Amino acid sequence: MAARLRKTHQEDVRRKIQASQLINLLQSNALGKLERELSESRRKSAEFLLSKSIGNPPTVIEGNPDAPFVIKHEMT
């Protein structure tokens, strides 16, 4: 068997799967697809873990006379 080129690949994949599970949970809750709505503490815990795993994109606020402001989320 060939040696792995990138030893952290398995851990990276594991983190991505865990992040996608949190996204699915929060999305199902927001769309009302869960049998029972998430408790406030469970929802906040999921949001916190998700922000730690994928981070929060920086927000840029711009304005001009025609439109008071525009919020842009920039992914890095």
Secondary structure per residue as TSV (DSSP state, phi and psi in degrees):
chain	resnum	aa	ss	phi	psi
A	1	M	-	360.0	137.2
A	2	A	-	-72.7	150.0
A	3	A	-	-71.8	148.5
A	4	R	-	-72.2	138.5
A	5	L	S	-77.5	-36.5
A	6	R	-	-127.2	108.1
A	7	K	T	-71.9	-21.1
A	8	T	T	-90.4	2.5
A	9	H	H	-57.2	-46.9
A	10	Q	H	-60.6	-42.5
A	11	E	H	-67.3	-37.9
A	12	D	H	-61.7	-44.5
A	13	V	H	-63.4	-42.4
A	14	R	H	-59.6	-44.5
A	15	R	H	-64.1	-38.8
A	16	K	H	-65.9	-39.6
A	17	I	H	-65.2	-42.7
A	18	Q	H	-63.9	-40.2
A	19	A	H	-64.2	-41.1
A	20	S	H	-66.5	-32.8
A	21	Q	H	-66.0	-40.1
A	22	L	H	-65.2	-41.4
A	23	I	H	-61.1	-45.8
A	24	N	H	-61.2	-41.3
A	25	L	H	-62.5	-49.0
A	26	L	H	-66.4	-37.3
A	27	Q	H	-66.5	-43.8
A	28	S	H	-61.7	-39.2
A	29	N	H	-64.3	-45.0
A	30	A	H	-65.0	-34.6
A	31	L	T	-88.9	1.1
A	32	G	T	72.3	26.0
A	33	K	-	-90.0	-4.8
A	34	L	S	-87.7	148.1
A	35	E	S	-60.7	-38.7
A	36	R	S	-132.8	133.0
A	37	E	-	-62.8	145.5
A	38	L	-	-64.0	144.7
A	39	S	-	-69.5	159.4
A	40	E	H	-58.9	-42.6
A	41	S	H	-68.9	-37.6
A	42	R	H	-68.6	-39.8
A	43	R	H	-64.0	-45.1
A	44	K	H	-65.4	-36.9
A	45	S	H	-63.1	-43.6
A	46	A	H	-64.0	-42.3
A	47	E	H	-62.7	-41.5
A	48	F	H	-64.0	-48.3
A	49	L	H	-62.4	-38.2
A	50	L	H	-66.1	-41.2
A	51	S	H	-65.6	-32.2
A	52	K	H	-73.1	-33.0
A	53	S	H	-83.5	-37.7
A	54	I	H	-113.8	-9.2
A	55	G	-	78.8	167.8
A	56	N	-	-104.9	125.0
A	57	P	-	-67.4	143.8
A	58	P	-	-65.0	145.1
A	59	T	E	-110.2	130.6
A	60	V	E	-112.7	128.0
A	61	I	E	-110.4	122.9
A	62	E	E	-123.2	154.4
A	63	G	-	-143.6	157.8
A	64	N	-	-152.6	169.3
A	65	P	S	-61.0	-32.4
A	66	D	S	-77.4	-33.8
A	67	A	S	-130.3	121.0
A	68	P	S	-52.9	-44.3
A	69	F	-	-164.8	156.5
A	70	V	E	-130.2	131.0
A	71	I	E	-102.0	123.6
A	72	K	E	-119.4	130.3
A	73	H	E	-98.5	118.3
A	74	E	-	-101.1	121.3
A	75	M	-	-89.2	134.7
A	76	T	-	-102.2	360.0
